[in-house]
Amino acid sequence: MADLTWHLPDPDTQPEFYADVPTKRLIAFVVDTLVIVVICLAILPFTAFTGLLFFPVLMLVVGFVYRVVTLAQSSATWGMRLTAIEFRDASGARFDLGLALAHTFGFTLSFSLTILQVISIVLMLTGPRAQGLSDLVLGTVAINRRAAM
């Protein structure tokens, strides 16, 4: 059973948990986008290349599934693992399937509306915990992973 008494690190007393998180999230986003593109390109032959006609929709669906699965498994996408960050909920626990689904929905929604994405970026760059819009709504945070001991 998870210890739900553990709380998120305080950005004033433990700033190392939030150091460079916006930059790492950007790098992770680029890596994840490349992974999604490669997956979609691998799928194309199985659609007899008709997937080219709806490639943006294919990217959206594959990206959504990719994010939900990777976040539900380890609270981090492959890009986030590469940059050593992970998501935690308000109690400090890792994401479960429901929270991974909700966060991915919020992420997708913010990308579909430019103003929401701008708000999210501004919040990440100015907030003490570098939280995006969907993070604030869900009470989640991206933090630097603890070093393995």
Backbone bond lengths (Angstrom), bond angles and torsions (degrees), N, CA, C in turn:
res aa  C-N    CA-C-N  psi(-1)  N-CA   C-N-CA  omega(-1)  CA-C   N-CA-C  phi
1 M - - - 1.456 - - 1.526 109.12 -
2 A 1.326 116.51 134.92 1.460 121.37 -177.76 1.520 111.07 -72.02
3 D 1.313 114.92 145.09 1.460 120.88 176.97 1.522 108.45 -82.92
4 L 1.315 117.39 101.48 1.458 121.83 -177.03 1.520 112.60 -85.13
5 T 1.323 118.24 6.07 1.457 120.22 177.37 1.529 111.04 -87.32
6 W 1.330 117.06 -12.95 1.458 120.31 177.31 1.519 108.41 -71.11
7 H 1.302 116.79 131.62 1.463 120.08 -178.01 1.516 110.55 -112.60
8 L 1.296 115.80 167.05 1.459 121.02 -179.68 1.524 110.31 -63.66
9 P 1.316 116.50 146.05 1.466 119.75 177.70 1.524 111.28 -62.06
10 D 1.310 115.80 143.54 1.459 121.82 178.48 1.531 108.02 -78.97
11 P 1.332 117.99 127.56 1.467 119.25 -178.08 1.532 113.66 -66.57
12 D 1.333 117.55 -20.35 1.461 120.40 179.17 1.521 112.18 -83.14
13 T 1.327 117.25 -39.89 1.468 120.12 -177.62 1.525 113.30 -95.57
14 Q 1.334 117.18 -19.03 1.465 121.50 179.33 1.535 110.79 -134.25
15 P 1.326 116.33 60.47 1.473 119.25 -175.40 1.528 113.74 -65.21
16 E 1.321 117.99 -18.14 1.466 120.51 -179.12 1.525 112.33 -62.18
17 F 1.333 117.55 -24.57 1.465 120.52 179.05 1.534 111.59 -70.52
18 Y 1.339 116.93 -23.09 1.458 121.36 -175.97 1.532 113.03 -113.09
19 A 1.332 117.09 1.35 1.462 121.18 -177.90 1.530 110.40 -63.10
20 D 1.316 115.56 126.98 1.474 123.19 175.90 1.525 114.45 62.08
21 V 1.308 119.55 16.21 1.462 121.35 -178.15 1.538 112.12 -62.35
22 P 1.338 120.69 -43.21 1.477 117.81 178.49 1.525 112.73 -59.87
23 T 1.320 117.79 -41.32 1.462 120.97 178.41 1.516 110.72 -65.47
24 K 1.320 116.83 -42.50 1.457 120.90 179.07 1.526 111.13 -64.91
25 R 1.331 116.83 -36.42 1.463 119.63 177.74 1.523 110.69 -65.41
26 L 1.325 117.63 -38.09 1.454 121.25 178.10 1.537 110.51 -64.93
27 I 1.311 116.41 -45.80 1.466 120.25 178.33 1.530 109.86 -61.91
28 A 1.331 116.42 -43.94 1.467 120.72 179.04 1.529 110.51 -61.47
29 F 1.328 117.37 -39.72 1.454 121.26 178.76 1.537 110.68 -61.12
30 V 1.322 116.96 -44.20 1.469 120.95 179.70 1.529 110.00 -63.69
31 V 1.333 117.08 -45.35 1.469 120.86 179.22 1.528 109.97 -61.80
32 D 1.324 117.10 -46.85 1.468 120.60 -179.79 1.524 111.59 -62.09
33 T 1.317 116.88 -39.27 1.466 120.15 178.11 1.524 110.50 -62.92
34 L 1.324 117.14 -41.37 1.473 120.42 177.58 1.526 111.13 -63.65
35 V 1.332 117.07 -41.16 1.471 121.09 177.75 1.524 109.84 -61.53
36 I 1.322 116.85 -44.09 1.468 121.57 -179.24 1.529 110.53 -64.29
37 V 1.329 117.52 -40.66 1.464 121.14 177.67 1.528 110.09 -61.96
38 V 1.325 117.74 -44.59 1.470 121.51 179.63 1.530 110.32 -62.13
39 I 1.334 117.11 -43.55 1.470 120.61 177.99 1.534 110.06 -60.77
40 C 1.318 116.23 -44.96 1.468 120.06 179.99 1.524 111.62 -63.82
41 L 1.328 116.95 -40.37 1.467 119.85 177.35 1.521 111.04 -64.48
42 A 1.336 117.00 -34.49 1.469 120.49 177.13 1.525 111.42 -69.64
43 I 1.318 117.64 -28.36 1.464 122.37 179.21 1.532 111.81 -76.57
44 L 1.314 117.09 -30.84 1.476 121.22 -174.53 1.525 114.84 -49.79
45 P 1.333 120.78 -46.54 1.464 118.54 -179.87 1.532 113.26 -60.53
46 F 1.322 117.04 -29.07 1.464 120.75 179.91 1.530 112.17 -75.55
47 T 1.327 116.81 -10.16 1.464 121.25 175.93 1.528 110.52 -103.64
48 A 1.343 116.28 11.31 1.466 122.31 -174.02 1.532 109.70 55.89
49 F 1.318 115.22 33.79 1.463 125.43 179.04 1.524 113.72 62.63
50 T 1.320 117.68 11.35 1.466 119.29 172.95 1.528 110.09 -72.55
51 G 1.320 116.13 -16.28 1.465 120.61 176.44 1.517 112.46 -60.31
52 L 1.331 116.77 -20.22 1.467 120.12 176.25 1.530 111.17 -62.99
53 L 1.339 115.42 -29.55 1.464 119.96 -179.05 1.527 112.30 -70.47
54 F 1.327 116.17 -25.61 1.467 120.08 179.77 1.531 110.79 -129.44
55 F 1.337 115.62 36.85 1.457 120.77 -175.73 1.536 113.01 -57.58
56 P 1.342 120.41 -42.13 1.470 119.04 177.74 1.541 112.60 -59.99
57 V 1.326 116.94 -38.23 1.468 120.38 178.13 1.527 109.80 -68.67
58 L 1.323 116.39 -40.22 1.460 120.70 176.50 1.528 110.27 -60.00
59 M 1.332 116.65 -44.06 1.471 121.18 177.83 1.537 110.59 -61.43
60 L 1.312 116.91 -41.68 1.458 121.04 179.97 1.523 111.09 -62.88
61 V 1.322 117.20 -47.24 1.465 121.71 -178.13 1.525 110.92 -67.18
62 V 1.333 116.72 -48.09 1.467 120.18 -179.94 1.526 110.03 -63.45
63 G 1.320 117.14 -42.28 1.463 121.07 178.71 1.519 112.21 -61.86
64 F 1.332 116.31 -41.23 1.463 120.39 179.57 1.532 110.30 -63.60
65 V 1.324 116.09 -48.41 1.473 120.35 -179.63 1.529 110.37 -63.66
66 Y 1.326 117.08 -44.02 1.466 122.12 179.17 1.522 111.03 -56.75
67 R 1.331 116.63 -48.56 1.470 120.35 -178.17 1.528 111.08 -65.41
68 V 1.318 117.32 -45.59 1.471 119.61 -178.61 1.528 110.40 -61.16
69 V 1.322 117.12 -47.85 1.464 121.07 -177.21 1.528 111.28 -63.73
70 T 1.334 117.19 -48.32 1.468 119.01 -177.19 1.521 111.90 -69.06
71 L 1.326 117.82 -37.21 1.471 119.87 178.65 1.526 111.26 -69.66
72 A 1.333 117.25 -37.31 1.468 120.21 179.25 1.522 111.33 -69.69
73 Q 1.326 117.46 -32.26 1.464 120.83 -178.54 1.520 112.80 -75.28
74 S 1.330 117.06 -45.96 1.463 118.34 -172.81 1.517 114.19 -139.30
75 S 1.319 117.59 14.27 1.455 122.55 178.53 1.530 112.38 63.29
76 A 1.328 115.96 19.16 1.462 120.84 179.14 1.525 109.34 -157.42
77 T 1.321 115.62 142.73 1.458 119.85 173.03 1.525 107.85 -77.51
78 W 1.319 117.32 173.74 1.467 120.13 179.16 1.526 110.90 -62.31
79 G 1.321 117.03 -37.86 1.464 120.81 177.18 1.522 111.43 -65.14
80 M 1.311 116.71 -38.81 1.461 120.79 178.13 1.529 110.61 -67.20
81 R 1.316 117.13 -38.55 1.466 120.28 177.37 1.521 110.00 -62.73
82 L 1.334 116.30 -40.95 1.458 121.13 179.29 1.528 111.51 -61.33
83 T 1.325 117.10 -37.33 1.462 121.34 -178.79 1.530 112.82 -94.48
84 A 1.318 117.27 6.16 1.478 123.46 174.40 1.528 113.74 63.31
85 I 1.334 115.80 43.41 1.463 119.97 171.72 1.519 108.54 -126.67
86 E 1.335 115.63 160.00 1.452 120.97 177.44 1.518 109.12 -152.76
87 F 1.323 115.68 158.80 1.453 121.49 177.83 1.518 110.73 -89.06
88 R 1.317 115.23 148.61 1.459 122.63 172.05 1.524 108.07 -136.91
89 D 1.339 115.46 151.49 1.460 118.95 176.27 1.530 108.51 -85.86
90 A 1.325 116.47 -176.92 1.462 121.35 -174.87 1.521 113.45 -61.05
91 S 1.319 117.07 -26.28 1.469 119.85 179.35 1.525 112.06 -90.34
92 G 1.322 116.90 -3.06 1.457 121.01 -179.41 1.514 113.74 94.88
93 A 1.326 117.35 1.35 1.467 121.03 -178.81 1.527 110.53 -82.35
94 R 1.331 114.59 157.04 1.460 120.71 175.40 1.529 109.88 -70.76
95 F 1.317 115.98 162.74 1.463 121.51 179.68 1.520 110.85 -67.98
96 D 1.321 115.02 143.61 1.457 121.10 167.82 1.533 106.67 -104.55
97 L 1.325 116.97 -178.19 1.464 120.45 -176.80 1.527 112.07 -59.58
98 G 1.321 117.49 -42.72 1.457 120.76 -178.64 1.518 112.66 -63.25
99 L 1.309 116.42 -44.38 1.464 119.86 179.96 1.533 110.69 -71.01
100 A 1.329 116.93 -35.61 1.469 120.20 175.97 1.532 110.10 -62.21
101 L 1.317 116.35 -41.56 1.461 121.29 178.10 1.528 110.96 -64.86
102 A 1.323 117.15 -46.70 1.467 121.36 -179.67 1.527 111.08 -63.55
103 H 1.327 116.92 -43.22 1.462 120.08 -179.18 1.531 110.56 -66.01
104 T 1.316 117.24 -41.81 1.459 120.79 179.03 1.515 110.90 -65.39
105 F 1.334 117.46 -38.36 1.464 120.63 176.11 1.531 110.05 -61.68
106 G 1.332 117.31 -45.60 1.465 121.33 178.56 1.520 111.74 -62.64
107 F 1.321 116.34 -42.06 1.461 122.10 177.93 1.531 110.14 -60.98
108 T 1.324 116.59 -46.93 1.460 121.51 -179.51 1.527 110.90 -64.75
109 L 1.306 116.88 -42.29 1.468 121.29 178.48 1.520 110.63 -62.17
110 S 1.324 117.25 -43.69 1.463 119.38 -179.12 1.524 111.54 -66.33
111 F 1.322 117.25 -29.95 1.460 119.30 176.82 1.515 111.96 -76.35
112 S 1.302 117.76 -23.82 1.461 119.92 -179.24 1.530 112.29 -80.09
113 L 1.320 117.16 -20.18 1.463 121.34 178.69 1.528 108.41 -121.29
114 T 1.314 116.14 112.28 1.463 121.51 -174.11 1.525 112.58 -54.34
115 I 1.312 118.30 -41.63 1.467 120.78 -177.36 1.528 110.79 -62.47
116 L 1.337 116.91 -38.41 1.462 119.58 178.13 1.523 110.92 -66.80
117 Q 1.328 116.96 -36.85 1.463 119.97 178.34 1.526 110.78 -67.45
118 V 1.324 117.04 -40.76 1.470 120.56 177.59 1.520 110.21 -62.12
119 I 1.327 116.72 -44.86 1.471 120.99 177.86 1.519 110.03 -59.90
120 S 1.318 116.86 -44.15 1.456 121.85 -179.23 1.528 111.36 -61.39
121 I 1.314 117.19 -44.04 1.470 121.35 179.72 1.524 110.56 -65.01
122 V 1.321 116.75 -44.24 1.470 120.17 179.14 1.533 110.11 -61.08
123 L 1.327 116.78 -42.63 1.465 120.13 178.38 1.533 111.33 -62.08
124 M 1.337 116.85 -42.37 1.470 120.23 179.62 1.520 111.44 -62.69
125 L 1.321 116.53 -37.13 1.458 120.49 -176.33 1.532 113.45 -81.74
126 T 1.327 117.29 -19.70 1.468 119.34 -174.69 1.535 114.32 -115.22
127 G 1.318 118.22 -19.10 1.465 120.54 -176.49 1.521 112.21 -78.28
128 P 1.315 117.01 153.13 1.465 120.50 -179.09 1.528 113.32 -64.94
129 R 1.328 117.51 -28.60 1.466 121.26 -179.97 1.531 112.56 -106.40
130 A 1.334 117.30 9.19 1.468 122.78 178.60 1.526 112.21 53.73
131 Q 1.330 116.23 41.67 1.462 121.58 -178.68 1.518 110.77 -88.52
132 G 1.331 116.00 138.46 1.444 121.26 172.53 1.520 109.86 -82.58
133 L 1.311 116.52 -179.69 1.460 121.56 -177.93 1.529 112.19 -60.49
134 S 1.328 117.14 -47.69 1.465 118.94 -179.96 1.528 110.97 -66.71
135 D 1.340 117.42 -31.10 1.466 120.18 175.61 1.528 110.84 -63.54
136 L 1.318 116.39 -44.36 1.467 119.73 179.68 1.524 111.74 -63.89
137 V 1.325 116.31 -41.93 1.466 120.56 -179.56 1.531 110.95 -64.23
138 L 1.338 116.40 -41.34 1.474 121.14 -176.03 1.525 113.45 -90.52
139 G 1.332 117.58 -10.52 1.457 120.30 -177.31 1.515 112.64 74.63
140 T 1.337 116.64 30.43 1.459 121.24 -178.89 1.521 109.96 -106.99
141 V 1.318 115.43 167.52 1.459 120.14 -179.49 1.526 109.11 -151.66
142 A 1.328 115.84 145.92 1.463 121.36 172.01 1.524 106.82 -97.22
143 I 1.322 116.12 128.27 1.467 120.61 -179.30 1.533 110.16 -130.39
144 N 1.309 114.83 159.18 1.459 119.62 172.36 1.517 107.77 -68.20
145 R 1.326 116.74 137.20 1.452 120.95 179.08 1.514 109.88 -67.65
146 R 1.317 115.96 148.48 1.451 120.92 173.63 1.522 108.91 -71.45
147 A 1.292 116.22 147.21 1.456 120.36 176.82 1.522 108.50 -70.39
148 A 1.321 116.50 140.92 1.466 120.66 177.95 1.511 109.85 -69.85
149 M 1.316 116.63 138.43 1.462 120.69 -179.05 1.493 110.32 -110.16
